[in-house]
């Protein structure tokens, strides 16, 4: 009995020490690192000689996306492997632009959201919202055989939660119609503008699959509603005037 008590005390002590020494948004940085690693090791980066070159590389990319991405007509039939693809697809990206764009938004908006929610809570939130966002896209296009990959659905959920939790945060943004000048705006203006663009794009996307605008909209909406439901009775975090996370360029 005494040995059990000592063991539990040691475990609690190590856990407390880990929490004290490991600081910062480790889940956000971990997801970014994992996505980058998966991309570099996969065929999409073109760096891994295992996948060959030319037509061989293109064939490997197609097979890779079909295996680890969400294929709606397979997911809607509820086959075994297809059920896990909304999770694996969150860590697979189609090209460099796709990867860097998603990771930049996650870096800017994920850190503060994670620190507000807590690491474990944020990790579960990220995975669940990402899964449901991709599932919603598959249900909307049940006959599609085009693979869908990327963390956009989960990151959209982070953006929605950020909008509710930090409506007064300011971010430096660049808009093409403003001559690409870096200007500071409240986060809620940037995120609502992004949401409207996604909505307009989804309206013009037609009935077939393409860019997963629907997954973006579903993820964003779920993130905002979830944050509003969970944190509605708590005091929102006030962002310091010198906060650095909200000053980055999305």
Secondary structure as GFF3:
##gff-version 3
##sequence-region A 1 250
A	DSSP	alpha_helix	2	21	.	.	.	ID=ss1
A	DSSP	alpha_helix	26	41	.	.	.	ID=ss2
A	DSSP	three_ten_helix	43	45	.	.	.	ID=ss3
A	DSSP	three_ten_helix	49	51	.	.	.	ID=ss4
A	DSSP	alpha_helix	54	68	.	.	.	ID=ss5
A	DSSP	beta_strand	70	71	.	.	.	ID=ss6
A	DSSP	alpha_helix	72	75	.	.	.	ID=ss7
A	DSSP	three_ten_helix	81	84	.	.	.	ID=ss8
A	DSSP	alpha_helix	85	88	.	.	.	ID=ss9
A	DSSP	three_ten_helix	89	91	.	.	.	ID=ss10
A	DSSP	alpha_helix	96	117	.	.	.	ID=ss11
A	DSSP	alpha_helix	119	140	.	.	.	ID=ss12
A	DSSP	beta_strand	147	148	.	.	.	ID=ss13
A	DSSP	alpha_helix	152	165	.	.	.	ID=ss14
A	DSSP	beta_strand	170	174	.	.	.	ID=ss15
A	DSSP	three_ten_helix	176	178	.	.	.	ID=ss16
A	DSSP	beta_strand	182	186	.	.	.	ID=ss17
A	DSSP	alpha_helix	187	203	.	.	.	ID=ss18
A	DSSP	alpha_helix	213	230	.	.	.	ID=ss19
A	DSSP	three_ten_helix	245	247	.	.	.	ID=ss20
###
